[in-house]
Amino acid sequence: MKTQSKFAKLAILVLMGSLLPSVSTLANAKSDALAAIYTSAATVPTNIPGMHTYAEPPKGFNPVAATDVEQATYGFPPRPDKQANPGHYALWERAMQAARIRWNGELKSLPGGGQGMNQSSRSPLPEAVHPNASPAQVQTVNASGVMLFNKQTKWGKASFNNVYTEISVPVAELAFDYSGIGCSDVGFSQVNAAGIDAFSPTTEANNPAIVPNLQGGVVEEVSCEGNASYYAFAAWENPFTPVAAFAVNPGDTFYTEVLAFGPSTNASVFIEDMTTLTYNSYSISAPGIIGFSANWLVYRYCCDGPNPYGLFPLANTISTFFDYGAAENGNGAIFYPGSQASSTEILTMMDDGGDQETEIVNQGSSGYEGEHALYFQTVGCAYSGGCTP
């Protein structure tokens, strides 16, 4: 194919590694060359500005057996190092084997787009608590989950450049004993996502909300009448643009891998329903990426909703399970949502008044599941009764 041939020329230049002075220089050159392919090969426009997808791979294409250049050309996540990161390789191989049906339908803009969270004149929630160099406990009005932070103030080798997870799509419904209080036209929502460069209340002053950036995952919507819809999801900041792709089903196993390539280049979000074998990969215009945070979050729609922070009500999903979660940086270091470092934040979502928990996360600390898995629970008024706006 002409497209593949075009990018193969770049691969030949990379493979001439004997002309380079060191192994690390070769690795960096190869990484930069592949990043350029992920950016330039996404030439298929979508109905959403700033968002493109990749050419359809040829019939019989096997992403597991494909070359690095072929994977980048068709938008599949790069092959992990099987020796250095066997866990990621096993997850990636399973996901690539299940990627059989490329979905190319029209994307749907979701509620809540805009310039991030609205600021409020109300007092912010309590500041983060750092007990004895353990992860900080942080309350937010819109998100629960785990965030890892590094000290990056600009893009570099220590920046988070790859975040991934598997998500079990939950059943979404109205709060038990819901009495119809505070239901808008949008209804109720929950987003389950992994991503890069979200801001927390401790990194954005006087804003008690999480401001998400580059994300991939699934979203659940519940109407005021209790009818639920489920979609694959991608989003990015500047301005905040959340979109829904193909439909998924409660109980499905979902995989997402989010790749950032640098502050002035596009990012790539791979989304796949491993149960239905449906997938696609999108190149997204994401200027200003730093890679200062990696996150695994459950959150509710923002930023033009009915409450004082511009949020919409949280759906009742009872519980949501993330597994095989991890993040990597440009140096090849691996980080986990079970991190117990002081630079880790464990988030609890509160109600609109900031006085009642509505979504909590259970984080482990040791063993494979302790490092990689997160268990979320809907509690309080989002679970029963319904929260007031």
C-alpha positions as CSV (number, residue, x, y, z in Angstrom):
1,M,0.0,0.0,0.0
2,K,1.1,3.5,-0.8
3,T,0.5,4.7,2.8
4,Q,2.6,2.0,4.3
5,S,5.3,2.5,1.7
6,K,5.5,6.2,2.6
7,F,6.2,5.6,6.2
8,A,8.4,2.6,5.6
9,K,11.0,5.0,4.2
10,L,11.1,6.7,7.6
11,A,11.6,3.3,9.3
12,I,14.6,2.6,7.1
13,L,16.3,5.8,8.3
14,V,15.7,4.7,11.9
15,L,17.0,1.2,11.3
16,M,20.3,2.6,10.1
17,G,21.3,2.6,13.7
18,S,24.9,1.8,13.1
19,L,25.4,5.4,12.0
20,L,24.2,6.6,15.4
21,P,26.7,7.1,18.3
22,S,24.9,5.1,21.0
23,V,22.2,2.6,21.8
24,S,20.2,5.3,23.8
25,T,20.4,7.7,20.9
26,L,19.1,5.0,18.6
27,A,16.2,4.3,20.9
28,N,15.4,8.0,21.1
29,A,15.5,8.3,17.3
30,K,13.3,5.3,16.8
31,S,10.8,6.6,19.3
32,D,10.7,10.1,17.7
33,A,10.3,8.5,14.2
34,L,7.4,6.4,15.3
35,A,5.8,9.3,17.1
36,A,6.0,11.2,13.8
37,I,4.2,8.4,12.0
38,Y,1.4,8.2,14.6
39,T,0.9,12.0,14.0
40,S,1.2,12.1,10.2
41,A,-0.5,8.9,9.4
42,A,-3.9,9.9,10.9
43,T,-5.2,11.5,7.7
44,V,-8.9,10.3,7.8
45,P,-11.1,13.2,9.1
46,T,-13.9,12.8,11.5
47,N,-16.9,15.0,12.1
48,I,-15.1,16.5,15.2
49,P,-12.6,19.3,14.5
50,G,-9.1,18.4,15.7
51,M,-9.8,14.7,15.7
52,H,-8.6,12.3,12.9
53,T,-8.4,8.5,12.6
54,Y,-6.2,6.2,10.6
55,A,-6.6,4.3,7.3
56,E,-8.3,0.9,7.4
57,P,-5.7,-1.9,7.7
58,P,-5.6,-4.4,4.9
59,K,-7.7,-7.6,5.2
60,G,-6.0,-10.2,7.4
61,F,-3.8,-7.6,9.1
62,N,-2.4,-8.9,12.4
63,P,-1.3,-6.1,14.8
64,V,0.5,-8.5,17.0
65,A,2.7,-9.7,14.2
66,A,3.0,-6.3,12.5
67,T,6.1,-4.2,12.4
68,D,6.4,-1.0,14.6
69,V,5.9,1.1,11.5
70,E,2.8,-0.8,10.5
71,Q,1.3,-0.5,13.9
72,A,1.9,3.3,13.9
73,T,0.5,3.6,10.4
74,Y,-2.8,2.1,11.3
75,G,-3.1,3.6,14.8
76,F,-2.5,0.5,16.9
77,P,-0.7,1.0,20.2
78,P,3.0,0.2,20.0
79,R,4.3,-3.3,21.1
80,P,5.5,-3.2,24.7
81,D,8.8,-4.6,25.6
82,K,8.0,-8.2,26.5
83,Q,11.1,-8.6,28.7
84,A,11.0,-5.3,30.5
85,N,7.2,-5.1,30.9
86,P,5.6,-8.6,30.5
87,G,2.4,-7.5,32.2
88,H,1.7,-4.8,29.7
89,Y,2.8,-7.0,26.8
90,A,0.3,-9.7,27.8
91,L,-2.5,-7.2,28.1
92,W,-1.6,-5.5,24.8
93,E,-1.4,-8.9,23.0
94,R,-4.8,-9.9,24.2
95,A,-6.3,-6.6,23.2
96,M,-4.7,-6.6,19.8
97,Q,-5.9,-10.1,19.1
98,A,-9.5,-8.9,19.9
99,A,-9.3,-5.8,17.7
100,R,-11.3,-7.2,14.8
101,I,-14.0,-4.7,13.9
102,R,-12.8,-1.1,13.2
103,W,-15.7,1.3,13.8
104,N,-15.9,4.3,11.6
105,G,-19.2,5.9,12.5
106,E,-20.0,9.5,13.3
107,L,-18.8,10.7,16.7
108,K,-21.2,12.3,19.1
109,S,-20.3,15.5,21.1
110,L,-21.1,15.0,24.8
111,P,-22.5,17.5,27.2
112,G,-20.1,19.6,29.2
113,G,-17.6,20.9,26.6
114,G,-16.0,24.2,27.4
115,Q,-13.0,25.8,29.0
116,G,-12.7,23.4,31.9
117,M,-14.5,23.7,35.2
118,N,-16.3,26.8,36.1
119,Q,-14.8,28.6,39.1
120,S,-17.2,29.2,42.0
121,S,-17.5,31.8,44.7
122,R,-18.1,29.0,47.2
123,S,-15.3,28.0,49.5
124,P,-13.1,25.2,48.2
125,L,-13.2,21.8,49.7
126,P,-10.6,20.9,52.4
127,E,-6.9,20.8,51.3
128,A,-5.1,17.6,50.6
129,V,-3.9,15.6,53.6
130,H,-0.5,14.1,53.5
131,P,-0.1,11.7,56.4
132,N,3.5,10.5,56.9
133,A,4.5,10.7,53.3
134,S,1.6,8.5,52.2
135,P,-0.7,9.3,49.3
136,A,-2.7,12.5,49.7
137,Q,-6.4,12.1,50.4
138,V,-8.2,14.7,48.3
139,Q,-11.9,15.6,48.1
140,T,-13.3,16.9,44.8
141,V,-16.8,17.8,43.6
142,N,-16.7,15.8,40.4
143,A,-14.2,12.9,40.5
144,S,-12.9,9.8,42.3
145,G,-9.8,7.8,41.6
146,V,-6.0,7.9,41.6
147,M,-3.6,10.5,40.2
148,L,0.1,10.2,40.0
149,F,2.3,13.3,39.7
150,N,5.9,14.0,38.7
151,K,7.8,17.2,38.8
152,Q,7.6,18.0,35.1
153,T,6.9,21.6,34.2
154,K,7.5,21.0,30.5
155,W,7.7,18.0,28.2
156,G,10.7,15.7,28.7
157,K,11.9,12.1,29.1
158,A,10.4,11.9,32.6
159,S,7.0,12.9,31.3
160,F,4.2,10.4,31.4
161,N,3.6,9.4,27.8
162,N,1.5,6.2,28.0
163,V,-1.4,5.4,30.3
164,Y,-3.6,2.3,29.9
165,T,-6.2,0.2,31.7
166,E,-8.9,-2.3,31.3
167,I,-12.4,-1.3,32.5
168,S,-15.4,-3.5,33.3
169,V,-18.4,-1.5,32.0
170,P,-20.8,-1.1,34.9
171,V,-24.6,-1.1,35.0
172,A,-25.9,2.5,35.2
173,E,-29.2,3.5,36.8
174,L,-30.9,6.1,38.8
175,A,-30.2,6.4,42.5
176,F,-32.3,3.9,44.5
177,D,-35.5,5.5,45.8
178,Y,-34.9,8.5,43.5
179,S,-37.7,11.0,43.9
180,G,-37.1,13.1,40.8
181,I,-35.1,15.9,42.5
182,G,-32.8,17.9,40.3
183,C,-33.0,16.0,37.0
184,S,-32.0,18.1,34.0
185,D,-32.5,17.3,30.3
186,V,-29.1,15.7,30.3
187,G,-30.0,13.4,33.2
188,F,-27.2,11.5,35.0
189,S,-23.7,10.5,33.9
190,Q,-20.5,8.7,34.8
191,V,-17.2,8.7,32.9
192,N,-14.6,6.0,33.5
193,A,-11.3,7.0,32.0
194,A,-7.5,6.8,32.1
195,G,-5.4,9.7,30.9
196,I,-2.7,12.2,31.1
197,D,-2.4,15.7,32.5
198,A,-5.6,16.2,34.6
199,F,-5.4,18.9,37.2
200,S,-6.6,18.3,40.7
201,P,-7.6,20.8,43.5
202,T,-4.0,20.7,44.7
203,T,-2.6,21.7,41.3
204,E,-5.2,24.3,40.3
205,A,-5.8,26.9,43.0
206,N,-9.3,27.6,44.3
207,N,-11.0,25.0,42.1
208,P,-12.4,22.0,44.0
209,A,-12.9,20.0,40.8
210,I,-10.8,17.8,38.6
211,V,-10.0,19.3,35.3
212,P,-9.5,16.4,32.9
213,N,-7.2,16.6,29.8
214,L,-6.3,13.8,27.5
215,Q,-8.6,10.8,28.2
216,G,-9.9,7.5,26.9
217,G,-12.5,5.2,28.4
218,V,-16.3,4.6,28.6
219,V,-19.2,6.8,29.6
220,E,-22.7,5.9,30.9
221,E,-25.7,8.1,30.6
222,V,-29.0,7.7,32.4
223,S,-32.1,9.7,31.5
224,C,-34.5,11.1,34.0
225,E,-36.8,8.1,33.2
226,G,-34.0,5.6,34.0
227,N,-33.0,4.6,30.4
228,A,-29.3,4.0,30.1
229,S,-26.8,4.4,27.2
230,Y,-23.2,3.3,27.1
231,Y,-20.4,4.5,24.8
232,A,-16.6,4.4,24.2
233,F,-15.2,7.8,25.1
234,A,-12.3,10.2,24.3
235,A,-11.7,13.7,25.5
236,W,-9.0,16.4,25.5
237,E,-8.6,20.0,26.8
238,N,-8.2,23.4,25.1
239,P,-11.1,23.6,25.1
240,F,-12.5,20.5,26.9
241,T,-13.9,18.3,24.1
242,P,-15.6,15.1,25.1
243,V,-16.9,12.8,22.4
244,A,-18.6,9.4,22.3
245,A,-17.8,6.8,19.7
246,F,-19.3,3.3,19.4
247,A,-21.8,1.8,21.8
248,V,-20.7,-0.7,24.5
249,N,-22.7,-2.9,26.8
250,P,-22.8,-3.2,30.6
251,G,-20.6,-6.1,31.5
252,D,-18.2,-5.7,28.6
253,T,-14.5,-5.6,29.1
254,F,-13.0,-2.4,27.7
255,Y,-9.4,-1.4,26.9
256,T,-7.9,2.0,26.4
257,E,-4.4,3.2,25.8
258,V,-3.5,6.9,25.7
259,L,-0.3,8.0,24.1
260,A,1.3,11.5,24.2
261,F,4.1,12.3,21.9
262,G,5.2,15.8,22.9
263,P,4.0,19.4,23.6
264,S,3.4,20.4,20.0
265,T,2.3,17.2,18.4
266,N,-0.9,15.2,18.3
267,A,-1.7,12.5,20.8
268,S,-3.3,9.1,20.1
269,V,-6.2,7.5,22.0
270,F,-7.0,3.8,21.3
271,I,-10.4,2.6,22.5
272,E,-11.6,-1.0,22.3
273,D,-14.5,-3.1,23.5
274,M,-12.7,-6.5,23.9
275,T,-16.1,-8.3,24.3
276,T,-17.6,-7.1,21.0
277,L,-14.2,-6.9,19.2
278,T,-14.9,-3.3,18.2
279,Y,-12.2,-0.6,18.2
280,N,-10.8,2.5,16.7
281,S,-7.8,4.8,17.3
282,Y,-7.9,8.6,17.1
283,S,-5.2,11.2,16.6
284,I,-6.1,14.3,18.6
285,S,-4.8,17.8,18.5
286,A,-3.4,18.2,22.0
287,P,-1.0,21.2,22.2
288,G,0.6,21.9,25.5
289,I,0.8,18.4,26.9
290,I,3.4,18.2,29.7
291,G,3.0,14.7,31.0
292,F,3.0,15.9,34.6
293,S,0.2,13.6,35.8
294,A,-1.3,10.1,35.0
295,N,-4.8,9.3,36.2
296,W,-7.5,6.6,36.5
297,L,-10.8,8.4,37.2
298,V,-14.5,8.1,37.6
299,Y,-16.1,11.5,37.1
300,R,-19.3,13.2,36.1
301,Y,-20.0,15.6,33.2
302,C,-19.0,19.2,33.5
303,C,-18.9,22.2,32.8
304,D,-22.3,23.8,31.9
305,G,-24.5,21.7,34.2
306,P,-27.1,22.9,36.8
307,N,-25.0,22.9,40.0
308,P,-22.8,25.9,41.2
309,Y,-19.7,24.2,39.6
310,G,-21.3,23.6,36.3
311,L,-21.6,19.8,37.0
312,F,-24.3,17.3,36.1
313,P,-25.6,14.7,38.5
314,L,-23.7,11.4,39.0
315,A,-25.3,8.2,37.8
316,N,-25.6,5.3,40.2
317,T,-23.3,2.5,38.9
318,I,-23.0,0.7,42.3
319,S,-19.5,-0.4,41.5
320,T,-16.9,-0.1,38.7
321,F,-13.7,-2.1,38.3
322,F,-10.4,-1.0,36.7
323,D,-7.6,-3.6,36.2
324,Y,-4.2,-3.9,34.6
325,G,-3.7,-0.1,35.0
326,A,-0.3,1.4,34.6
327,A,1.6,4.4,33.2
328,E,5.0,4.8,31.6
329,N,7.3,7.7,30.9
330,G,9.9,8.4,28.2
331,N,12.7,6.7,30.2
332,G,10.7,3.4,30.2
333,A,9.9,3.6,33.9
334,I,6.6,2.0,35.0
335,F,4.1,3.5,37.5
336,Y,1.0,2.0,39.0
337,P,-2.4,3.2,40.4
338,G,-1.5,1.4,43.6
339,S,1.4,3.8,44.2
340,Q,2.0,4.7,47.8
341,A,4.3,7.6,47.1
342,S,3.6,11.0,48.6
343,S,3.2,12.4,45.0
344,T,0.1,10.2,44.6
345,E,-3.4,11.5,45.2
346,I,-6.4,9.4,46.1
347,L,-9.6,11.3,45.2
348,T,-13.1,11.1,46.7
349,M,-16.1,12.6,44.9
350,M,-18.4,14.6,47.1
351,D,-21.9,15.9,46.6
352,D,-22.6,19.5,45.4
353,G,-22.4,20.8,49.0
354,G,-19.1,19.1,49.7
355,D,-20.4,17.4,52.8
356,Q,-21.3,13.9,51.6
357,E,-19.3,11.3,49.7
358,T,-20.9,10.1,46.4
359,E,-18.1,8.0,44.8
360,I,-15.1,6.4,46.5
361,V,-12.2,4.4,45.3
362,N,-10.5,1.4,47.0
363,Q,-6.8,1.4,46.2
364,G,-4.5,-1.6,46.9
365,S,-0.7,-1.3,47.5
366,S,0.9,-4.7,47.0
367,G,0.8,-7.8,44.8
368,Y,-0.3,-7.6,41.1
369,E,-3.9,-6.7,41.8
370,G,-2.9,-4.2,44.6
371,E,-0.7,-2.4,42.1
372,H,-2.8,-2.5,39.0
373,A,-6.5,-2.6,40.1
374,L,-9.0,0.0,41.4
375,Y,-12.5,-0.7,42.7
376,F,-15.0,2.2,42.7
377,Q,-18.2,2.4,44.6
378,T,-21.2,4.7,44.3
379,V,-22.3,5.8,47.8
380,G,-24.4,8.4,49.7
381,C,-27.1,10.3,47.8
382,A,-25.9,9.1,44.4
383,Y,-26.6,5.6,45.5
384,S,-29.9,6.1,47.2
385,G,-32.4,9.0,47.3
386,G,-30.8,11.3,44.7
387,C,-28.6,14.3,45.4
388,T,-30.1,17.8,45.2
389,P,-28.7,20.2,42.6
